[in-house]
Amino acid sequence: MSDEEVLVSVEDGVASVTLNRPHRKNAITGPLADGLADAFRVVSALDDVNVVLLSGAGGGFCSGLDLVEYNADPPPPWMSTATESLVTAHLAIFDCPVPVVGALERFAVNGGAAFALACDLLVVGETSFIQVGEIRQGMAAPMNLAWLLARYPVSVASQLVLTGRRFNGLDLHRLGVAFDVVADIEVKESARALAVDIAEWSSANVRNLKGAIWDLGAVGGPVSDQVGGRAWFDRARASTPLPTGGGMRPIHVDGEGIDR
């Protein structure tokens, strides 16, 4: 496995973007966020890319912020720009002109949940789960709220955010968050098959239709704001600021061994 924190490859119209910190369950650091932003900028500029497949290395999606790094003393050199790095990564996904298919294996927790919710189409394992658990940690959840309220009814956001519970594959399908639920071992294969299917259609039409979906999105979402996506994420940050490091408590995830 490469030392790079985000891997990118392109084949037959599908750009694969992989979070690559399996030793930390793909937990988020400033460099990972920077790498994700760079990856999406690169693939968004490629005319031969029709769809992006977003996944995690090592059989899991993303366990959220790396609290070992965020609570380190002294803090890592990237800490002063970590918030902007994270927002920039989300903006790069938001600005992606082609559909983003997510392969959610095992877990997507807190900040990792926001990356899963950023996907246009999400393939989830039967026992995989999203957990927006910030309410249990006394933390804010601005990026999760930004995506949830841009894409889904307030009722969905309320269930995920105000309970802090795990929502597994069938739960997510019931809520309309998951496009498809498959056996856990089939997540990446099924997500890739979906991406390959989309990649076969006319590139111009795929891009036009994704753009039209956002342009005709529900009033109150980011597309209704004349200054664009940046204002939507800034508004979410203003209401519930992102953490800046130091003193953050881990979330307890029974049975998963997620030690962040």
C-alpha positions in Angstrom: 0.0 0.0 0.0 1.3 3.5 -0.9 2.4 6.0 1.8 0.0 8.5 0.3 -3.0 9.3 2.5 -5.4 9.4 -0.5 -5.0 7.2 -3.6 -6.3 8.1 -7.1 -6.6 5.9 -10.2 -8.6 6.2 -13.3 -9.9 3.4 -15.5 -12.6 3.2 -18.1 -14.2 6.5 -17.0 -14.2 5.7 -13.3 -11.9 7.7 -11.0 -11.2 5.7 -7.8 -10.5 7.9 -4.8 -9.4 5.9 -1.7 -8.8 7.1 1.8 -5.6 5.4 2.7 -4.9 5.3 6.4 -6.0 1.7 7.2 -3.7 1.5 10.2 -5.9 4.3 11.7 -9.2 3.1 10.2 -8.8 5.9 7.6 -9.2 8.5 10.3 -9.1 12.1 9.2 -6.0 14.4 9.6 -5.2 17.7 7.9 -3.0 16.0 5.3 -5.7 13.4 4.5 -8.2 16.3 4.0 -5.7 18.1 1.8 -5.1 15.0 -0.2 -8.9 14.4 -0.7 -9.4 18.0 -1.9 -6.5 17.6 -4.3 -7.8 14.3 -5.6 -11.3 15.6 -6.3 -9.9 18.7 -8.0 -7.7 16.5 -10.2 -10.4 14.0 -11.2 -13.0 16.8 -11.7 -10.8 18.4 -14.3 -10.4 15.2 -16.4 -12.7 15.0 -19.4 -12.5 11.2 -19.5 -13.9 10.8 -16.0 -17.6 10.1 -15.8 -18.0 9.1 -12.2 -16.0 9.0 -9.0 -15.8 5.9 -6.7 -15.0 7.0 -3.1 -14.0 4.2 -0.6 -11.6 3.5 2.3 -8.6 1.2 2.4 -8.4 -1.9 4.6 -12.0 -2.9 4.6 -13.5 0.2 6.4 -14.7 3.6 5.2 -13.7 6.3 7.7 -13.7 6.4 11.5 -13.8 10.2 11.8 -11.2 12.7 13.0 -8.0 11.1 14.2 -8.3 12.1 17.9 -4.8 10.9 18.7 -3.5 13.5 16.2 -6.0 16.2 17.1 -5.2 15.8 20.8 -1.5 15.5 20.4 0.8 17.7 22.6 2.5 19.5 20.9 -0.1 19.7 18.1 1.0 18.6 14.6 2.1 21.4 12.3 -1.1 21.2 10.2 -3.4 21.8 13.1 -3.7 25.6 12.5 -5.1 24.9 9.0 -7.0 21.7 9.7 -10.5 23.3 9.7 -10.0 25.0 6.4 -8.5 21.8 5.0 -11.6 19.9 6.0 -14.0 22.4 4.6 -12.0 22.6 1.4 -12.2 18.8 1.0 -16.0 19.0 1.3 -16.2 21.9 -1.2 -14.1 19.9 -3.7 -16.6 17.0 -3.4 -19.5 19.5 -3.7 -18.0 21.0 -6.8 -17.4 17.7 -8.5 -19.2 17.8 -11.8 -19.8 14.0 -12.1 -21.6 11.6 -9.7 -19.8 10.4 -6.7 -20.5 6.7 -5.7 -19.6 5.8 -2.2 -18.6 2.3 -1.0 -19.4 2.2 2.7 -17.7 -0.7 4.3 -18.1 -1.4 8.0 -18.2 2.2 9.5 -18.5 5.9 8.7 -18.4 7.8 12.0 -18.7 11.5 12.7 -16.4 13.2 10.1 -16.3 10.0 8.2 -20.1 10.0 8.1 -19.9 13.4 6.4 -17.8 12.0 3.6 -20.3 9.2 3.2 -23.2 11.6 3.1 -21.4 13.7 0.5 -21.8 10.9 -2.0 -24.5 11.1 -4.6 -25.1 7.4 -4.5 -24.1 5.2 -1.5 -23.7 1.5 -1.5 -23.7 0.1 2.0 -23.1 -3.3 3.6 -25.8 -5.0 5.6 -24.0 -4.5 8.9 -22.1 -1.3 7.8 -23.3 1.8 9.6 -23.2 5.6 9.7 -23.0 7.2 13.1 -23.2 10.9 13.6 -22.2 10.7 17.2 -21.0 14.2 18.0 -24.0 14.8 20.3 -22.6 12.1 22.6 -19.2 13.8 22.7 -20.3 17.4 23.2 -19.0 18.2 19.7 -20.4 20.0 16.7 -21.4 18.3 13.5 -21.4 21.1 10.8 -20.3 19.1 7.8 -22.8 16.3 8.5 -25.5 18.9 8.9 -24.5 20.7 5.7 -24.8 17.5 3.6 -27.9 16.2 5.4 -29.9 19.4 5.1 -28.7 19.9 1.5 -29.8 16.4 0.4 -32.5 15.1 2.8 -35.6 16.1 4.8 -35.1 17.7 8.2 -36.6 14.5 9.7 -33.7 12.4 8.4 -31.1 14.9 9.8 -32.9 14.9 13.1 -32.8 11.1 13.4 -29.2 10.8 12.6 -27.9 13.9 14.5 -30.0 14.1 17.6 -29.8 10.4 18.6 -26.1 9.8 17.9 -27.1 6.2 17.1 -25.7 3.8 14.6 -27.8 3.5 11.5 -27.0 0.3 9.6 -27.5 -0.6 6.0 -31.3 -1.3 6.2 -31.9 1.8 8.3 -30.0 3.9 5.8 -32.0 2.4 2.9 -35.3 3.1 4.8 -34.3 6.7 5.2 -33.3 7.1 1.6 -29.6 7.6 2.4 -28.4 4.3 0.9 -29.0 3.6 -2.8 -28.3 -0.1 -2.3 -27.7 -2.5 0.6 -25.6 -5.6 -0.2 -23.7 -8.3 1.7 -20.8 -6.9 3.5 -18.2 -8.6 1.4 -19.8 -7.3 -1.8 -19.8 -3.6 -1.0 -16.8 -2.5 -3.2 -17.7 -4.9 -6.0 -21.2 -3.6 -6.1 -20.2 0.0 -5.8 -17.7 -0.4 -8.7 -20.4 -2.1 -10.8 -22.7 0.9 -10.3 -19.9 3.3 -11.1 -19.0 1.3 -14.3 -22.6 1.4 -15.3 -22.8 5.2 -15.0 -19.5 5.6 -16.7 -20.9 4.0 -19.9 -23.4 6.8 -20.5 -22.8 10.1 -22.4 -20.3 12.2 -20.4 -22.1 15.4 -21.3 -25.5 14.1 -20.3 -24.2 12.7 -17.0 -22.7 16.1 -16.1 -25.7 18.0 -17.2 -28.1 15.8 -15.2 -26.0 16.1 -12.0 -25.9 19.8 -12.5 -29.6 20.0 -13.1 -30.3 18.0 -9.9 -28.4 20.6 -7.8 -29.8 23.6 -9.8 -33.4 22.4 -9.2 -32.7 21.3 -5.6 -35.0 22.1 -2.7 -35.3 25.7 -1.6 -33.0 26.2 1.3 -30.2 24.1 0.0 -26.8 25.4 -1.1 -28.0 25.9 -4.7 -30.5 28.5 -3.5 -27.8 30.7 -2.1 -26.5 33.1 -4.7 -22.9 32.9 -3.5 -22.8 29.2 -3.9 -21.6 26.2 -1.9 -19.0 28.1 0.2 -21.8 30.1 1.9 -23.7 26.9 2.7 -20.7 25.3 4.4 -19.8 28.6 6.1 -23.4 28.9 7.4 -23.1 25.3 8.8 -19.8 26.2 10.5 -21.2 29.4 12.0 -24.0 27.5 13.7 -21.9 24.6 15.0 -18.2 25.4 14.7 -15.7 22.7 13.7 -13.4 21.4 16.5 -9.9 22.8 16.4 -8.0 20.2 18.4 -7.1 19.4 22.0 -9.3 17.8 24.6 -11.8 16.0 22.2 -13.3 12.9 23.6 -13.5 9.6 21.5 -16.8 8.0 20.7 -17.4 4.6 22.2 -18.3 2.1 19.4 -19.0 -1.2 21.1 -17.8 -4.3 19.3 -16.0 -2.5 16.4 -12.7 -1.8 18.1 -12.6 1.8 16.7 -10.1 3.5 18.9 -9.7 7.0 17.7 
